[in-house]
Amino acid sequence: DELCSQMEGRRAIHNYGLRPNRRPDDAPLPDVVHPVLRRHPETGQPAVFVTPSYTGSIEGFSREESDAALRALIGHALQRKYQMRYQWQKGDVVFWDNAAVMHCATVRELPREKHRTLWRISLTGERTC
């Protein structure tokens, strides 16, 4: 579509310092630049590589153009039809492919009296950025 063709070859500026849970006294973090659109290294499927949590802008766009494009991209990616919500049960193990999905921990869906332990493992592969 038009938005995808407009984003072809564009890069987005990400910074974890934009995350809402950061404290003002946390050490500043550097910007990191990634392609807005990327292809999965094994399947070749396209993916949007922006996030509402820490993508600040798109290189080469004015602030207004960047904000509008990010709203459109993130709005597209967050459509319900692209979401998978998992109902956790004791003993569950869940995997996802970070090269293909945007994920969000949904701790708010866990009752306060329950405890959930999360372990993260990163496997190496082809560098994609």
N, C-alpha and C positions, 0 to 999 in steps of 0.2 A: 504494500500500500504506500501511500504518499509519505507518511511519517517514517516508515522503514527506509525508503529510498533517501529521505532527507538525512537520516542518521548514519547511512553507510559511510564508513571511514571516519566518523566522528569519535571523539574521546571524551569521557566524563571524568570530572575531578571528584575523587572520593576523599573523605577525611573522617576518621572515627571520632574526632573532636566534635563533630556535629551531632552525635548521638545524644538524645535527650537525658540519658542517665549519667552523663559526665558531670563532674563537679567543677565549679569555676577554678578551683585551685589545682586541678589535675595538670600535669605537664602538657605543654602543647604537642600536637602530633603533626607530622608532615603530610602534605597532600600526596595522594597516589593517583596515577592516571591509568585508566583502563578503557578499552574500546566500549562504546555504547552497545554495539551489536557484536556478538561473537558466535562462532560455530563450535559445536561440541567436537573435541579432538578425535573422537572415535566414530560418532554417528553422522557428523556433519550437519546436524539439526541446528537451526538458528536459535539464539536465546538473547533476551534483553538483559544487559548487565548493568542495571541501575537499581538503587534501593531508596526507599523513603527515609531510611535511618541515617545514611551518611553520604549520599551523592549530593554534592553541593551545586554543581553547574556543568555545563557542556562547553568545552573549549571552542572558541571562535564565535560564540553566540553572545548577543547582548544579554543582560540580566533578564529582561522581559522574554526574549526568545527562549533562553535556557529554561526559565521557570515554566513556561507554557509547554515546552517539549517534554520536560521531566514529568509534569502533571499528566500529560497524555500517555507517556510510556508507562509510568507507574500505575495509572488508572487502568490501562490495558492489562498489565501483568497481574493486578490484584482482583480481576474479575472472578466471581464465584466459580465459574466454569473451569478455571485453572487451579482451584484450590483443592487440597486434600486435607481433610481434618481427621486426625487419628484419635480414636478413643483408647487411651492407655489402659492396660491391664497389667497386673503384677507379672513380672518376668518377661515382659515384652522387650524385644530388641528391634530397633527401626534403623534402616539405612537410607540415605538419599545421596544423589549425585550432585555435588555442589556446582559442577560445570553445567547443570541443566535446570536447576530449581532455585527459587528464592524461598527461604524458610524462616519461620518465626516460632520461637518457643511460646507456647500457650499456657504458661504457668497459671494464669488467671482461671483456667478451666479446672484446675486441680483444687479440691476442697482444702481449706486451710489446715485441717487436722491431718491431712495426708502428707507424706514425704516422698519426693521423687529424686533419685540420684541420676545425674546425667554424666556420661563419660563421652569425651570426644576423641576420635582417632582420625588422623589425616594420613591418607595413603599418597605416595608419590605417583607422579605420572608426567605426561607431557606438560611443559610450561605453556600456558595459554595467554599470557599477557606480557 
